[in-house]
Amino acid sequence: MTTDSTSALRRNDDIVEALRRSLGSAEHGLGAVPNFVKVAVRDDVWRERVIRQTGERVTFDSFEQFVTTPPLEGLGATLDQLRGLCRSDLEALDAIEKATAEKPGR
């Protein structure tokens, strides 16, 4: 893996980590969840990343697997919880539906 690709995968982890922290935060943090979901799906950051804390490279074949896998690898949530937190943001809900409708491995 090149330094550039490692840096990109670590940036992916930054976004996933921010989404995970927002999921576990009080009301203020929860309001950020829809925006992080949109970025995570739009930029496919959930598919592959290097976890900064461990240096481990993780990949997911499905968005649902990413959402339901416990931290640090995944979000440790359910799709219903994620949809519920995004219920007032139609663009975020659409992003979730798009990501879950894709066939595993694209």
N, CA, C and O atoms as a GROMACS GRO file, in nm:
protein
  424
    1MET      N    1   0.085  -0.117   0.000
    1MET     CA    2   0.000   0.000   0.000
    1MET      C    3   0.090   0.123   0.000
    1MET      O    4   0.184   0.132   0.078
    2THR      N    5   0.061   0.218  -0.087
    2THR     CA    6   0.142   0.339  -0.094
    2THR      C    7   0.104   0.436   0.018
    2THR      O    8   0.000   0.422   0.081
    3THR      N    9   0.192   0.532   0.040
    3THR     CA   10   0.166   0.633   0.143
    3THR      C   11   0.040   0.711   0.112
    3THR      O   12  -0.038   0.742   0.202
    4ASP      N   13   0.019   0.743  -0.017
    4ASP     CA   14  -0.101   0.818  -0.056
    4ASP      C   15  -0.228   0.738  -0.028
    4ASP      O   16  -0.326   0.792   0.022
    5SER      N   17  -0.226   0.609  -0.062
    5SER     CA   18  -0.347   0.530  -0.037
    5SER      C   19  -0.369   0.510   0.112
    5SER      O   20  -0.483   0.507   0.158
    6THR      N   21  -0.261   0.495   0.189
    6THR     CA   22  -0.275   0.485   0.334
    6THR      C   23  -0.334   0.613   0.392
    6THR      O   24  -0.420   0.608   0.480
    7SER      N   25  -0.289   0.727   0.343
    7SER     CA   26  -0.342   0.855   0.390
    7SER      C   27  -0.491   0.867   0.358
    7SER      O   28  -0.569   0.913   0.440
    8ALA      N   29  -0.528   0.826   0.238
    8ALA     CA   30  -0.670   0.832   0.199
    8ALA      C   31  -0.754   0.740   0.288
    8ALA      O   32  -0.864   0.778   0.329
    9LEU      N   33  -0.703   0.622   0.317
    9LEU     CA   34  -0.777   0.529   0.402
    9LEU      C   35  -0.786   0.580   0.546
    9LEU      O   36  -0.884   0.554   0.614
   10ARG      N   37  -0.686   0.653   0.591
   10ARG     CA   38  -0.693   0.714   0.724
   10ARG      C   39  -0.792   0.829   0.726
   10ARG      O   40  -0.862   0.849   0.826
   11ARG      N   41  -0.800   0.904   0.617
   11ARG     CA   42  -0.902   1.011   0.608
   11ARG      C   43  -1.041   0.948   0.612
   11ARG      O   44  -1.132   1.004   0.675
   12ASN      N   45  -1.058   0.834   0.546
   12ASN     CA   46  -1.187   0.763   0.554
   12ASN      C   47  -1.220   0.733   0.698
   12ASN      O   48  -1.334   0.748   0.741
   13ASP      N   49  -1.120   0.689   0.774
   13ASP     CA   50  -1.143   0.657   0.915
   13ASP      C   51  -1.182   0.780   0.995
   13ASP      O   52  -1.263   0.771   1.087
   14ASP      N   53  -1.126   0.895   0.960
   14ASP     CA   54  -1.163   1.019   1.031
   14ASP      C   55  -1.313   1.045   1.019
   14ASP      O   56  -1.378   1.082   1.116
   15ILE      N   57  -1.367   1.025   0.900
   15ILE     CA   58  -1.510   1.049   0.878
   15ILE      C   59  -1.593   0.945   0.952
   15ILE      O   60  -1.692   0.978   1.017
   16VAL      N   61  -1.553   0.818   0.942
   16VAL     CA   62  -1.626   0.712   1.012
   16VAL      C   63  -1.621   0.735   1.163
   16VAL      O   64  -1.721   0.717   1.232
   17GLU      N   65  -1.506   0.774   1.214
   17GLU     CA   66  -1.492   0.800   1.358
   17GLU      C   67  -1.582   0.915   1.401
   17GLU      O   68  -1.645   0.909   1.507
   18ALA      N   69  -1.590   1.020   1.320
   18ALA     CA   70  -1.678   1.133   1.352
   18ALA      C   71  -1.824   1.089   1.351
   18ALA      O   72  -1.902   1.132   1.436
   19LEU      N   73  -1.862   1.004   1.257
   19LEU     CA   74  -1.998   0.951   1.252
   19LEU      C   75  -2.026   0.867   1.376
   19LEU      O   76  -2.131   0.882   1.438
   20ARG      N   77  -1.933   0.780   1.412
   20ARG     CA   78  -1.952   0.695   1.529
   20ARG      C   79  -1.964   0.778   1.657
   20ARG      O   80  -2.048   0.750   1.741
   21ARG      N   81  -1.879   0.881   1.672
   21ARG     CA   82  -1.887   0.969   1.790
   21ARG      C   83  -2.022   1.041   1.793
   21ARG      O   84  -2.081   1.056   1.900
   22SER      N   85  -2.070   1.084   1.678
   22SER     CA   86  -2.200   1.152   1.672
   22SER      C   87  -2.313   1.060   1.714
   22SER      O   88  -2.408   1.102   1.780
   23LEU      N   89  -2.304   0.933   1.674
   23LEU     CA   90  -2.407   0.836   1.712
   23LEU      C   91  -2.413   0.819   1.864
   23LEU      O   92  -2.520   0.798   1.919
   24GLY      N   93  -2.299   0.830   1.930
   24GLY     CA   94  -2.294   0.809   2.073
   24GLY      C   95  -2.306   0.936   2.156
   24GLY      O   96  -2.299   0.931   2.278
   25SER      N   97  -2.325   1.049   2.090
   25SER     CA   98  -2.329   1.177   2.160
   25SER      C   99  -2.469   1.214   2.204
   25SER      O  100  -2.568   1.150   2.167
   26ALA      N  101  -2.472   1.318   2.282
   26ALA     CA  102  -2.600   1.374   2.324
   26ALA      C  103  -2.667   1.438   2.202
   26ALA      O  104  -2.620   1.423   2.090
   27GLU      N  105  -2.775   1.507   2.226
   27GLU     CA  106  -2.858   1.562   2.119
   27GLU      C  107  -2.780   1.643   2.016
   27GLU      O  108  -2.807   1.631   1.896
   28HIS      N  109  -2.685   1.723   2.058
   28HIS     CA  110  -2.608   1.805   1.964
   28HIS      C  111  -2.533   1.719   1.864
   28HIS      O  112  -2.535   1.746   1.743
   29GLY      N  113  -2.465   1.616   1.912
   29GLY     CA  114  -2.390   1.527   1.823
   29GLY      C  115  -2.480   1.449   1.731
   29GLY      O  116  -2.445   1.425   1.615
   30LEU      N  117  -2.595   1.408   1.781
   30LEU     CA  118  -2.688   1.331   1.699
   30LEU      C  119  -2.735   1.410   1.578
   30LEU      O  120  -2.767   1.352   1.474
   31GLY      N  121  -2.741   1.541   1.590
   31GLY     CA  122  -2.783   1.625   1.478
   31GLY      C  123  -2.684   1.623   1.363
   31GLY      O  124  -2.720   1.656   1.250
   32ALA      N  125  -2.560   1.585   1.391
   32ALA     CA  126  -2.458   1.578   1.287
   32ALA      C  127  -2.462   1.447   1.209
   32ALA      O  128  -2.401   1.436   1.103
   33VAL      N  129  -2.532   1.348   1.260
   33VAL     CA  130  -2.534   1.216   1.198
   33VAL      C  131  -2.576   1.221   1.052
   33VAL      O  132  -2.506   1.162   0.969
   34PRO      N  133  -2.685   1.288   1.014
   34PRO     CA  134  -2.724   1.288   0.873
   34PRO      C  135  -2.615   1.339   0.779
   34PRO      O  136  -2.594   1.284   0.671
   35ASN      N  137  -2.545   1.444   0.819
   35ASN     CA  138  -2.439   1.497   0.733
   35ASN      C  139  -2.324   1.397   0.719
   35ASN      O  140  -2.272   1.379   0.609
   36PHE      N  141  -2.286   1.333   0.828
   36PHE     CA  142  -2.179   1.234   0.820
   36PHE      C  143  -2.223   1.113   0.736
   36PHE      O  144  -2.142   1.056   0.663
   37VAL      N  145  -2.349   1.075   0.746
   37VAL     CA  146  -2.400   0.965   0.664
   37VAL      C  147  -2.389   1.000   0.516
   37VAL      O  148  -2.345   0.918   0.436
   38LYS      N  149  -2.430   1.121   0.482
   38LYS     CA  150  -2.423   1.162   0.341
   38LYS      C  151  -2.281   1.158   0.289
   38LYS      O  152  -2.257   1.110   0.178
   39VAL      N  153  -2.186   1.207   0.366
   39VAL     CA  154  -2.045   1.207   0.324
   39VAL      C  155  -1.994   1.063   0.315
   39VAL      O  156  -1.927   1.027   0.218
   40ALA      N  157  -2.025   0.982   0.415
   40ALA     CA  158  -1.976   0.844   0.418
   40ALA      C  159  -2.024   0.765   0.297
   40ALA      O  160  -1.948   0.688   0.239
   41VAL      N  161  -2.149   0.785   0.258
   41VAL     CA  162  -2.204   0.713   0.143
   41VAL      C  163  -2.153   0.775   0.013
   41VAL      O  164  -2.110   0.703  -0.078
   42ARG      N  165  -2.158   0.906   0.002
   42ARG     CA  166  -2.115   0.974  -0.121
   42ARG      C  167  -1.971   0.940  -0.156
   42ARG      O  168  -1.939   0.914  -0.272
   43ASP      N  169  -1.884   0.940  -0.055
   43ASP     CA  170  -1.741   0.918  -0.079
   43ASP      C  171  -1.697   0.773  -0.055
   43ASP      O  172  -1.579   0.742  -0.063
   44ASP      N  173  -1.793   0.685  -0.026
   44ASP     CA  174  -1.764   0.543  -0.002
   44ASP      C  175  -1.661   0.519   0.107
   44ASP      O  176  -1.588   0.420   0.102
   45VAL      N  177  -1.654   0.608   0.205
   45VAL     CA  178  -1.552   0.592   0.309
   45VAL      C  179  -1.577   0.469   0.397
   45VAL      O  180  -1.485   0.421   0.463
   46TRP      N  181  -1.698   0.420   0.397
   46TRP     CA  182  -1.732   0.305   0.479
   46TRP      C  183  -1.676   0.175   0.422
   46TRP      O  184  -1.660   0.077   0.495
   47ARG      N  185  -1.645   0.172   0.294
   47ARG     CA  186  -1.602   0.048   0.228
   47ARG      C  187  -1.463   0.000   0.271
   47ARG      O  188  -1.442  -0.119   0.290
   48GLU      N  189  -1.371   0.094   0.286
   48GLU     CA  190  -1.234   0.056   0.319
   48GLU      C  191  -1.165   0.171   0.390
   48GLU      O  192  -1.177   0.287   0.350
   49ARG      N  193  -1.093   0.137   0.497
   49ARG     CA  194  -1.018   0.239   0.570
   49ARG      C  195  -0.914   0.174   0.658
   49ARG      O  196  -0.915   0.053   0.680
   50VAL      N  197  -0.824   0.257   0.709
   50VAL     CA  198  -0.724   0.214   0.807
   50VAL      C  199  -0.760   0.282   0.938
   50VAL      O  200  -0.766   0.404   0.945
   51ILE      N  201  -0.784   0.202   1.041
   51ILE     CA  202  -0.820   0.256   1.172
   51ILE      C  203  -0.695   0.316   1.234
   51ILE      O  204  -0.595   0.247   1.255
   52ARG      N  205  -0.703   0.444   1.264
   52ARG     CA  206  -0.585   0.515   1.318
   52ARG      C  207  -0.534   0.454   1.448
   52ARG      O  208  -0.414   0.440   1.467
   53GLN      N  209  -0.625   0.418   1.537
   53GLN     CA  210  -0.585   0.369   1.669
   53GLN      C  211  -0.508   0.238   1.662
   53GLN      O  212  -0.419   0.213   1.743
   54THR      N  213  -0.541   0.153   1.564
   54THR     CA  214  -0.482   0.019   1.559
   54THR      C  215  -0.393  -0.004   1.437
   54THR      O  216  -0.311  -0.096   1.436
   55GLY      N  217  -0.410   0.079   1.333
   55GLY     CA  218  -0.337   0.058   1.208
   55GLY      C  219  -0.398  -0.053   1.125
   55GLY      O  220  -0.345  -0.087   1.019
   56GLU      N  221  -0.508  -0.110   1.172
   56GLU     CA  222  -0.574  -0.220   1.102
   56GLU      C  223  -0.649  -0.169   0.980
   56GLU      O  224  -0.716  -0.066   0.985
   57ARG      N  225  -0.637  -0.243   0.870
   57ARG     CA  226  -0.713  -0.212   0.749
   57ARG      C  227  -0.841  -0.293   0.752
   57ARG      O  228  -0.838  -0.415   0.768
   58VAL      N  229  -0.956  -0.225   0.735
   58VAL     CA  230  -1.085  -0.294   0.736
   58VAL      C  231  -1.158  -0.264   0.606
   58VAL      O  232  -1.149  -0.154   0.551
   59THR      N  233  -1.230  -0.364   0.558
   59THR     CA  234  -1.313  -0.348   0.438
   59THR      C  235  -1.449  -0.410   0.465
   59THR      O  236  -1.462  -0.504   0.543
   60PHE      N  237  -1.548  -0.356   0.400
   60PHE     CA  238  -1.685  -0.407   0.410
   60PHE      C  239  -1.742  -0.426   0.271
   60PHE      O  240  -1.722  -0.344   0.182
   61ASP      N  241  -1.815  -0.536   0.256
   61ASP     CA  242  -1.882  -0.563   0.128
   61ASP      C  243  -2.021  -0.503   0.122
   61ASP      O  244  -2.077  -0.484   0.014
   62SER      N  245  -2.079  -0.473   0.239
   62SER     CA  246  -2.213  -0.415   0.240
   62SER      C  247  -2.221  -0.304   0.345
   62SER      O  248  -2.153  -0.307   0.447
   63PHE      N  249  -2.306  -0.207   0.317
   63PHE     CA  250  -2.328  -0.097   0.409
   63PHE      C  251  -2.389  -0.148   0.540
   63PHE      O  252  -2.353  -0.101   0.648
   64GLU      N  253  -2.481  -0.243   0.529
   64GLU     CA  254  -2.542  -0.298   0.650
   64GLU      C  255  -2.438  -0.365   0.739
   64GLU      O  256  -2.442  -0.350   0.862
   65GLN      N  257  -2.345  -0.438   0.679
   65GLN     CA  258  -2.238  -0.500   0.757
   65GLN      C  259  -2.155  -0.392   0.828
   65GLN      O  260  -2.120  -0.409   0.945
   66PHE      N  261  -2.125  -0.284   0.759
   66PHE     CA  262  -2.051  -0.172   0.819
   66PHE      C  263  -2.127  -0.113   0.938
   66PHE      O  264  -2.069  -0.090   1.044
   67VAL      N  265  -2.256  -0.090   0.920
   67VAL     CA  266  -2.336  -0.028   1.026
   67VAL      C  267  -2.347  -0.119   1.148
   67VAL      O  268  -2.337  -0.072   1.261
   68THR      N  269  -2.366  -0.249   1.127
   68THR     CA  270  -2.395  -0.339   1.239
   68THR      C  271  -2.270  -0.397   1.307
   68THR      O  272  -2.279  -0.449   1.419
   69THR      N  273  -2.156  -0.390   1.242
   69THR     CA  274  -2.032  -0.441   1.303
   69THR      C  275  -1.993  -0.351   1.420
   69THR      O  276  -1.996  -0.228   1.408
   70PRO      N  277  -1.956  -0.411   1.533
   70PRO     CA  278  -1.918  -0.329   1.650
   70PRO      C  279  -1.794  -0.242   1.621
   70PRO      O  280  -1.712  -0.275   1.536
   71PRO      N  281  -1.783  -0.131   1.695
   71PRO     CA  282  -1.664  -0.046   1.685
   71PRO      C  283  -1.539  -0.125   1.728
   71PRO      O  284  -1.552  -0.218   1.808
   72LEU      N  285  -1.431  -0.095   1.683
   72LEU     CA  286  -1.386   0.017   1.603
   72LEU      C  287  -1.406  -0.007   1.454
   72LEU      O  288  -1.400   0.088   1.376
   73GLU      N  289  -1.430  -0.129   1.415
   73GLU     CA  290  -1.442  -0.159   1.273
   73GLU      C  291  -1.567  -0.098   1.211
   73GLU      O  292  -1.560  -0.038   1.104
   74GLY      N  293  -1.681  -0.112   1.278
   74GLY     CA  294  -1.807  -0.060   1.226
   74GLY      C  295  -1.868   0.041   1.320
   74GLY      O  296  -1.801   0.094   1.409
   75LEU      N  297  -1.997   0.068   1.300
   75LEU     CA  298  -2.066   0.168   1.383
   75LEU      C  299  -2.130   0.109   1.507
   75LEU      O  300  -2.152   0.181   1.605
   76GLY      N  301  -2.160  -0.020   1.506
   76GLY     CA  302  -2.225  -0.080   1.622
   76GLY      C  303  -2.368  -0.032   1.640
   76GLY      O  304  -2.413  -0.010   1.752
   77ALA      N  305  -2.438  -0.017   1.529
   77ALA     CA  306  -2.577   0.031   1.532
   77ALA      C  307  -2.661  -0.062   1.444
   77ALA      O  308  -2.613  -0.163   1.394
   78THR      N  309  -2.787  -0.025   1.426
   78THR     CA  310  -2.873  -0.096   1.331
   78THR      C  311  -2.912   0.002   1.221
   78THR      O  312  -2.904   0.124   1.238
   79LEU      N  313  -2.955  -0.053   1.110
   79LEU     CA  314  -3.003   0.034   1.002
   79LEU      C  315  -3.125   0.114   1.048
   79LEU      O  316  -3.139   0.231   1.012
   80ASP      N  317  -3.212   0.053   1.127
   80ASP     CA  318  -3.329   0.125   1.177
   80ASP      C  319  -3.288   0.242   1.266
   80ASP      O  320  -3.348   0.349   1.257
   81GLN      N  321  -3.188   0.223   1.351
   81GLN     CA  322  -3.140   0.334   1.434
   81GLN      C  323  -3.085   0.446   1.347
   81GLN      O  324  -3.114   0.564   1.370
   82LEU      N  325  -3.006   0.410   1.247
   82LEU     CA  326  -2.948   0.511   1.159
   82LEU      C  327  -3.057   0.585   1.082
   82LEU      O  328  -3.053   0.707   1.070
   83ARG      N  329  -3.153   0.512   1.030
   83ARG     CA  330  -3.266   0.575   0.959
   83ARG      C  331  -3.342   0.668   1.053
   83ARG      O  332  -3.382   0.778   1.013
   84GLY      N  333  -3.364   0.625   1.176
   84GLY     CA  334  -3.436   0.707   1.273
   84GLY      C  335  -3.366   0.839   1.300
   84GLY      O  336  -3.430   0.943   1.313
   85LEU      N  337  -3.234   0.834   1.310
   85LEU     CA  338  -3.157   0.956   1.336
   85LEU      C  339  -3.153   1.048   1.214
   85LEU      O  340  -3.124   1.167   1.226
   86CYS      N  341  -3.182   0.992   1.098
   86CYS     CA  342  -3.180   1.070   0.973
   86CYS      C  343  -3.320   1.103   0.922
   86CYS      O  344  -3.334   1.156   0.812
   87ARG      N  345  -3.421   1.072   1.000
   87ARG     CA  346  -3.559   1.083   0.951
   87ARG      C  347  -3.598   1.222   0.903
   87ARG      O  348  -3.688   1.234   0.819
   88SER      N  349  -3.535   1.326   0.952
   88SER     CA  350  -3.572   1.462   0.909
   88SER      C  351  -3.484   1.511   0.792
   88SER      O  352  -3.498   1.625   0.750
   89ASP      N  353  -3.397   1.425   0.742
   89ASP     CA  354  -3.309   1.463   0.631
   89ASP      C  355  -3.328   1.364   0.517
   89ASP      O  356  -3.270   1.255   0.517
   90LEU      N  357  -3.411   1.401   0.420
   90LEU     CA  358  -3.444   1.310   0.310
   90LEU      C  359  -3.323   1.270   0.228
   90LEU      O  360  -3.317   1.158   0.176
   91GLU      N  361  -3.226   1.361   0.215
   91GLU     CA  362  -3.105   1.328   0.140
   91GLU      C  363  -3.024   1.219   0.210
   91GLU      O  364  -2.969   1.130   0.145
   92ALA      N  365  -3.018   1.225   0.342
   92ALA     CA  366  -2.946   1.122   0.418
   92ALA      C  367  -3.020   0.989   0.409
   92ALA      O  368  -2.957   0.884   0.393
   93LEU      N  369  -3.152   0.992   0.419
   93LEU     CA  370  -3.231   0.869   0.404
   93LEU      C  371  -3.212   0.808   0.266
   93LEU      O  372  -3.198   0.686   0.252
   94ASP      N  373  -3.211   0.892   0.163
   94ASP     CA  374  -3.186   0.844   0.027
   94ASP      C  375  -3.047   0.781   0.016
   94ASP      O  376  -3.030   0.680  -0.052
   95ALA      N  377  -2.949   0.841   0.082
   95ALA     CA  378  -2.812   0.788   0.079
   95ALA      C  379  -2.809   0.649   0.143
   95ALA      O  380  -2.744   0.558   0.092
   96ILE      N  381  -2.879   0.632   0.254
   96ILE     CA  382  -2.884   0.501   0.321
   96ILE      C  383  -2.950   0.399   0.229
   96ILE      O  384  -2.901   0.287   0.215
   97GLU      N  385  -3.060   0.438   0.168
   97GLU     CA  386  -3.130   0.345   0.079
   97GLU      C  387  -3.044   0.307  -0.041
   97GLU      O  388  -3.042   0.191  -0.082
   98LYS      N  389  -2.974   0.404  -0.096
   98LYS     CA  390  -2.884   0.377  -0.209
   98LYS      C  391  -2.774   0.280  -0.167
   98LYS      O  392  -2.745   0.184  -0.238
   99ALA      N  393  -2.715   0.305  -0.052
   99ALA     CA  394  -2.605   0.221  -0.005
   99ALA      C  395  -2.652   0.079   0.026
   99ALA      O  396  -2.578  -0.017   0.003
  100THR      N  397  -2.772   0.064   0.079
  100THR     CA  398  -2.821  -0.069   0.114
  100THR      C  399  -2.877  -0.143  -0.006
  100THR      O  400  -2.890  -0.265  -0.003
  101ALA      N  401  -2.912  -0.071  -0.113
  101ALA     CA  402  -2.965  -0.134  -0.232
  101ALA      C  403  -2.856  -0.190  -0.322
  101ALA      O  404  -2.882  -0.276  -0.406
  102GLU      N  405  -2.733  -0.142  -0.303
  102GLU     CA  406  -2.623  -0.191  -0.386
  102GLU      C  407  -2.593  -0.336  -0.355
  102GLU      O  408  -2.606  -0.381  -0.241
  103LYS      N  409  -2.555  -0.407  -0.458
  103LYS     CA  410  -2.516  -0.546  -0.440
  103LYS      C  411  -2.383  -0.551  -0.364
  103LYS      O  412  -2.297  -0.465  -0.384
  104PRO      N  413  -2.366  -0.651  -0.277
  104PRO     CA  414  -2.238  -0.664  -0.208
  104PRO      C  415  -2.121  -0.666  -0.308
  104PRO      O  416  -2.128  -0.727  -0.414
  105GLY      N  417  -2.013  -0.597  -0.269
  105GLY     CA  418  -1.898  -0.589  -0.356
  105GLY      C  419  -1.919  -0.497  -0.472
  105GLY      O  420  -1.839  -0.495  -0.566
  106ARG      N  421  -2.026  -0.421  -0.468
  106ARG     CA  422  -2.071  -0.325  -0.569
  106ARG      C  423  -2.151  -0.391  -0.671
  106ARG      O  424  -2.197  -0.326  -0.765
   0.00000   0.00000   0.00000
